[in-house]
Amino acid sequence: MKILFVGDVVGSIGIKAIETYLPEIKKKVKPQLTIVNGENAAGGKGTKEPDYQKITRAGADVVTGGNHTWDKREILDFIDDPKKNILRPYNFSGENVPGRGFLKIKVNTKEVYVINMQGTALMQPLDNPFIAADKLVAKLDKDAIKFVDFHAETTSEKIAFANYMVGRVSAVCGTHTHVQTNDAQVINKQTAYLTDVGMTGSYDGILGDKKEPIINRFLTQRPNKFDVDEDGRMQIGFAVIDINDQTNNARSIKNYVITPNNQSFLN
């Protein structure tokens, strides 16, 4: 079982990068399941239905979310549609939260759970993701593969979560920081891990946004409006996880970034 996971899609340029690169990546990787984090697709914050449709038409089977899930109220128009494979973090607090935090998808004859969790260190005070994952995984089919998009700020929380879930999930891949890390590994020959898969959007911006307002904020220490760098050159960050579908243990995880200066993956 090969799972292709693509990092945070930022703005229209991120969707363009998905439409441009994802079909080519899939031809080369031949994944059985493709997951894309789309929480920044609508102008850098949130996801609208046309964004979801473009990402899935380009080849995504599941679209995950994060702390910007609710930033576009239009998501409420389709997040509860059972035909839409879109997720929000499972550990949002309260009852009757719209949408789903996980879903089960059948790939050939194998069942795969895609789980979306959000960290709490330096982020919103959601329900504890460690305890939430404990309770959730205990209820799920033990014979199924389990993939977690862990949307979190700090490296320590991501690493701790992965080590806590070793042997109980097949993969934990981090999102949110928009900078791909170089620590892809299989922990204890069981659980694939990457602290952050990176972002999909403008290569020329800062975390996908225009440079100048961000630099000015650091210079002046005053608030500034950030806008997606829609005129930059494209990049896409992703990881490929190979999982033994008999044991549900990961065999390998490899991380990649395609940029204007690095097209080697496509050659």
C-alpha positions in Angstrom: 0.0 0.0 0.0 1.4 3.3 -1.1 0.0 6.5 0.4 0.8 9.9 -1.2 0.4 12.8 1.2 0.6 16.4 0.0 1.2 19.4 2.3 -0.8 22.5 3.0 -2.3 23.9 -0.3 -2.0 27.7 0.0 -4.3 29.9 -2.2 -5.1 29.6 -5.9 -1.4 29.2 -6.8 -1.4 26.1 -4.5 -4.4 24.7 -6.3 -2.6 25.4 -9.6 0.5 23.5 -8.3 -1.8 20.6 -7.4 -3.3 20.6 -10.9 0.1 20.9 -12.5 2.2 18.5 -10.5 -0.2 16.0 -8.7 -1.1 14.0 -11.9 2.6 13.7 -12.8 3.6 12.6 -9.3 0.9 10.0 -9.2 2.0 8.6 -12.5 5.5 8.1 -11.1 4.5 7.0 -7.5 1.4 5.0 -8.4 -0.2 5.4 -4.9 -3.3 3.5 -3.9 -4.4 6.5 -1.8 -3.8 10.2 -2.2 -4.4 12.7 0.7 -4.0 16.4 0.5 -4.2 19.0 3.3 -6.4 21.8 1.8 -7.0 24.0 4.8 -5.4 27.1 3.2 -6.8 26.7 -0.3 -9.3 29.6 -0.2 -7.2 32.7 -0.1 -4.8 31.3 2.4 -7.4 30.5 5.1 -10.1 27.9 4.8 -11.6 25.8 2.0 -14.5 26.5 -0.2 -16.3 23.8 -2.2 -14.8 24.9 -5.6 -11.4 24.5 -4.0 -12.2 21.0 -2.7 -13.5 20.0 -6.2 -10.4 21.2 -8.0 -8.1 19.4 -5.5 -10.1 16.1 -5.9 -10.4 16.4 -9.6 -6.6 16.7 -9.8 -6.3 13.4 -8.0 -6.9 13.7 -4.2 -9.0 11.0 -2.6 -9.2 12.8 0.8 -8.8 16.4 1.8 -7.8 17.2 5.4 -8.0 20.4 7.5 -6.6 22.2 10.4 -6.8 25.4 12.4 -8.2 27.4 9.5 -11.0 24.9 8.7 -13.7 27.3 9.8 -12.3 30.5 8.4 -14.6 30.3 5.3 -18.1 29.8 6.5 -19.0 28.3 3.1 -17.4 25.1 4.3 -20.6 24.5 6.3 -22.4 24.1 3.1 -20.6 20.9 2.2 -18.5 19.5 5.1 -21.4 17.3 6.2 -22.0 15.8 2.8 -21.2 12.1 3.2 -20.1 12.0 -0.5 -17.4 14.6 0.2 -14.1 13.1 1.6 -13.2 16.2 3.5 -12.0 16.2 7.2 -11.6 18.7 10.0 -9.5 18.0 13.2 -11.2 15.2 15.2 -10.4 16.9 18.5 -12.4 20.1 18.1 -14.2 20.6 21.4 -17.9 20.4 22.0 -20.9 18.3 20.8 -22.4 18.4 17.3 -19.3 19.8 15.6 -19.9 19.9 11.9 -18.0 17.5 9.7 -15.9 14.4 10.4 -12.5 14.0 12.1 -11.8 10.7 10.4 -13.1 8.5 7.7 -12.8 5.0 6.5 -12.0 4.3 2.9 -11.7 1.0 1.1 -8.6 0.6 -1.1 -8.9 -2.5 -3.2 -9.7 -5.0 -0.4 -8.0 -3.1 2.4 -9.6 -0.6 4.7 -7.8 2.6 5.6 -8.7 5.1 8.2 -7.6 8.7 7.5 -7.5 10.6 10.8 -7.1 14.4 11.2 -5.8 15.7 14.6 -4.7 19.1 15.7 -2.0 19.9 18.3 -2.6 22.3 21.2 0.9 23.6 21.9 0.9 27.3 20.9 -2.4 26.7 19.2 -6.1 26.7 20.0 -7.0 24.9 23.2 -8.8 22.0 21.6 -9.3 18.6 23.3 -6.1 16.9 24.2 -5.1 15.1 20.9 -3.2 12.3 22.7 -6.3 11.4 24.7 -8.6 11.9 21.8 -6.4 9.6 19.6 -6.3 7.0 22.4 -10.0 6.8 22.6 -10.6 6.9 18.8 -8.0 4.3 17.8 -9.3 1.9 20.4 -12.7 1.9 18.7 -11.4 1.4 15.1 -10.8 -1.9 13.3 -7.5 -3.3 14.4 -6.9 -4.9 10.9 -7.1 -1.5 9.1 -4.3 0.8 8.2 -4.5 4.1 10.1 -3.0 7.4 8.7 -2.8 10.5 10.8 -2.5 14.1 9.6 -1.2 15.8 12.8 -1.7 19.5 12.3 0.5 21.2 14.9 2.9 24.1 15.6 5.7 22.6 17.6 8.1 19.9 16.6 8.1 18.5 20.1 4.4 17.9 20.2 4.5 16.2 16.8 7.4 13.9 17.7 5.8 13.1 21.1 2.5 12.2 19.5 4.1 10.0 16.9 6.1 8.1 19.6 3.0 7.8 21.7 1.1 6.2 18.8 3.8 3.9 17.6 2.4 0.5 16.7 -1.2 1.7 16.8 -1.1 3.8 13.6 0.7 3.2 10.4 1.8 6.8 9.8 1.9 10.2 11.4 2.6 13.1 9.1 2.8 16.7 10.3 1.3 19.8 8.7 0.8 23.5 9.5 4.3 25.0 9.6 4.6 25.1 5.8 8.4 24.2 5.9 9.3 20.6 5.1 11.5 18.9 7.7 14.3 16.3 6.9 13.5 13.7 9.6 11.4 11.1 7.7 11.7 7.8 9.5 10.0 4.6 10.5 9.8 4.4 14.3 10.5 0.9 15.7 9.9 -0.5 12.2 6.2 0.2 12.7 5.0 3.8 12.3 6.2 6.2 9.5 6.8 9.7 10.7 7.6 13.2 9.3 7.5 16.3 11.4 6.2 18.4 8.5 5.5 17.6 4.9 5.8 21.3 3.9 3.5 23.4 1.7 2.1 23.6 -1.8 2.0 27.2 -3.1 4.4 30.0 -3.9 8.1 29.2 -3.8 8.9 33.0 -3.8 6.8 34.0 -0.8 7.2 33.5 2.9 5.2 30.4 3.9 3.1 31.0 0.8 2.3 34.7 1.5 3.8 37.9 0.0 7.2 38.8 1.6 6.9 42.5 2.1 4.1 42.7 4.7 5.7 39.9 6.8 9.1 41.5 6.7 7.5 44.8 7.6 5.8 43.3 10.6 9.1 42.0 11.9 10.7 45.5 11.3 7.9 47.5 13.0 6.4 44.9 15.4 3.0 46.1 14.2 0.1 44.1 12.8 0.0 43.7 9.0 -2.4 42.2 6.6 -1.0 39.1 4.9 -2.0 38.1 1.4 -1.2 35.0 -0.6 1.7 35.4 -3.0 -0.4 34.4 -6.1 2.2 35.7 -8.5 5.1 33.6 -7.4 6.6 30.4 -8.9 5.1 27.1 -7.8 6.3 24.5 -5.4 4.8 21.3 -3.9 5.8 19.4 -0.8 4.8 15.8 -0.3 5.7 12.4 1.2 5.3 8.8 0.0 4.6 6.2 2.6 4.9 2.5 1.8 2.9 0.3 4.2 2.8 -3.5 4.5 -0.9 -4.2 4.2 -0.6 -7.5 6.0 1.0 -6.1 9.2 -0.1 -2.5 8.8 3.5 -1.5 9.6 5.3 1.1 7.5 8.1 -0.1 5.3 9.4 3.4 4.4 8.7 7.1 4.1 10.3 9.5 1.7 9.8 13.2 1.5 10.1 15.4 -1.5 9.8 19.1 -2.6 9.4 20.1 -6.3 10.5 23.7 -6.8 11.5 25.8 -9.8 15.1 25.0 -9.0 14.5 21.3 -8.2 12.5 19.3 -10.8 14.6 16.1 -10.4 11.7 14.0 -9.0 9.8 14.5 -12.4 12.8 13.3 -14.5 
